[in-house]
Amino acid sequence: MKTFIMIPTYNEKENIKNLISQIFNLKIKNLEIVVVDDNSPDGTSQIVREISRKNNKVHLLLRKKNKGRGAAGKDGFLYCLKHDADIIVEMDSDMSHDPKYIPSMIKELKNADLVLGSRRVEGGNEIGRSSLRRFVTLGANLYIRVMLGINVKDCNSGFRCFKREALEKIGIESIESKGPAIVQEMLFKAHLKGFKIKEIPITFTDRTKGYSKLGLPQLIAGYFMVLKLKIKHLFGMI
């Protein structure tokens, strides 16, 4: 079984080397890492390229066109499938997703098709976020659950572990989201396909280095994307 960790990045030079090191310290068999970088001006890709020269289990997918979190995720998933991944873990590059949860997520695939690292199930938590940010996240989560009818407590989790078969049947090529809404689009399509989705508790720790790329325009675009998914489903388009 080959496991790929897929990490989209943009301006994460302060975090990426440490993250890669922590992932390999887990000693997971047949593990490879692909960093999908949107041509970060801070030199993130150069750091990854240097690591890959010393470790052939680290791959750099450098993107110079069609930038965005969703497009990067789509290209990253397709890369993993093309390189014979059996299990694909997606995670953020800012150290908010602790690699220590990866073995548990992989283990849970015995009972599920998609495993989410969740802040909202019993035992889950988040640290370092303001009350306003927590309120916005809770509101967005409620909106997504109601609109899409998904029985998932943390619909915004970007810490996800997929079986290969799930990604293939979701149809990565058909993903429309260019931004962070790729998380909800893929979750909704997995739900519609009848895949078993499991949540395990994690502690989400807000970044301490670098800066967040998620702003008001991305949030608004995400709300519209959820509405679009709902409408398309009502009209039998997905």
N, C-alpha and C positions, 0 to 999 in steps of 0.2 A: 504494500500500500504506500503510495507516494502522497505526501502532504505538502501543499504549497501554502505559505503565508503571503497574502497579497496586501501590500501597504501603499495606498495612494499618498503622495506627498506634494507639498508646495511650501517652500521656505521652511524647512525643518532641519537645517544643518545642526542645530543645537541638540536635537533629540535622536536623529536617525541612527547614529553609530551606537549609542547606548541601547536603543531598542533592539537592533540586530543582535548585539552581544547577548542581551538577556534572553532573546528567543533561542539562540543556539545553546545557551546554558541549560535549557530544559532537557537536552539530550533526547529529543524525539527522533525516532528512526525514520530514515528516508525523507528528511525534511529539506525543503528548499524555500527560499524567500525571493519574491519578486517585488521590487520597489517601482511603483509607477509614478514617475515624476513629471510634472507639467513645466519642465524647463525652468525650474526655480532660479531666480536671479541671485539668490544667496549662496549658490554653490552646492546645494544638496546633492545633485546628481554626480558632481565630481567626487564627493565623499563616498557615495555608493559605488561608483566605478572603481575607485581605489580598493575598496573592500573586496569587490568581485574579482579583482586581479589576484588576490591572495586566497580567495575562497570561491570555488566554482559552483557552490550551492547558492550563491547570491547573484541575482540577475537584475539588471537595470532596464526598464522599459521607459525610454525618454520620449516624451510627447511634446511636439512643438506647435501642433495645430489642434483646433477643436478642443480647447482647454475647458476644464471644469471637473468638479468632483464626480458627477455622474458619468461623463464620458471617460474619465480615467478609470473608474471602477469597471465599466463595461469592457474597456480594452484589457484591463488586468485580468478579469475573469476569462476572457477569450484566450489570453496568453496561457493561463494555467491549464485550461482544457486542451489547448494545442500541445502542451508539453506533458500530457498524460497524467495530470493530477487526479487522484482518487478522492482526496479531501481538500477543500479550499477554505482557508480561514481568512476573513477580511478584518482588518483592524485599523484604527487611527494611528497616526505616526507621532502624536504629541505626548505620548506616555500616559494618556488618560485611560487607556485600556492596558491593564497589567498583564503581561505575557503569562504569568503564573496560572491563569485560568484556562489557557489553551489545552493542556492535557485533559482537563475535565470536560471541556467542550467536545473534544474528539471522542472521548469515552462515551458520551451521551448519544453519539450518532448510532450506537447500537440500538437505540430505542426511538430514534427520530431521523428525519431527513434534513432538518435545519435546526441548529441550536443557536440561541441568542444569549449573549451576556447581558443580563437584565438588572437594572437598578430598582425595578418596581415589584419584583417578587420578594417573598419573605427572605430576609438575609441580605438583600441588596441595599446599596447605599450610594450616595454621591457626596464628595468632599470638595470644598473650595469654591462652590458656586454661590452667587448672590441669591437673595430671596427672589428678586425680580426674574433672574434667569430660570430659577426653579419653577416659578409660576408660569412663565411662558412655555417651558417644556411640558409641564403638566397639562396646560390648555391645549397645546398642539397634539399631545398624545390622546387626549379625550376626543378631539376633533377627528383624528385619523381613525380611531376605533369605531366611532359612531358612523362616520361616512362610509368606511370600507367594510364594516362588519367583521373586523378581525378580533378574535378572542386572544389577544396578546397584550400583556400589561405594559411592555416597553416597546412601542412601535417605532421609536426613534433610535433604537440601538444599532450602531454601525459595527458592533463587535459580533461577528457572525461566522458560523461554521457550517458549510454545505457539503452534502454528498455530491459527487460528480453528477449522478443521475438527476438530482433536483435541478442543478444549473442547466443541464441539457434540456430538460422538459420545460423549464421556465421560458427558455428561448432568449438567450442573452443578446442575440443579434437584434431582437425587436425592442430592446429597452429604449425608451424615449427620453428619460430624464437626463438633462445635462448637468444638473447640480445635485445637492444633497438628497433630493427627493427620490433618488435611485433606491435609497433604503426602503422607503414605503412602497415603491413600485414593485420591487422584487419580492417583498414580503406579501403584498396583495396577490401577486401572480402565483406565488408558492401556495398561498391559501386557496386560491381558485382551483389549482391543480390537485388539491386534496392532500398535500404533503403534511406529514406530522411535524409540528413546530414545538420545540421544547425551549423553555427559558431556565437558565441557571443563574443564581445570584452572583453579582459582582459588585465591587466597590469602584465606582467611577471617580477618578481624581482629576479635577480640572488642571489644565496645563500650568506649569510653572515657568516654562521657557518658550519663547516665541509668542505668537499672537494668533487668535482665532480668525478664521476666514469666513465664519458664518455671521452674516449681518442681516439687517432688515430686508434688503432686496432678495436674498436667498430664502429667507423665511416666507416672504409673500409668494415667491415663485413656487415654493413647496406646497403652500396651501392651495394654489391654483392647480398644481399637478394632481393633488389628491382629488380635487373636484373633477378634473378631466378624467381620471381613472374611473371614478364613480359613474360619470355620464357614459363613457365608452362601454362599461360593463352593462349598464341598463339597456343600451342599444345593441348588445351582443357583439361588440367589436373586440372584446377580449374575454 
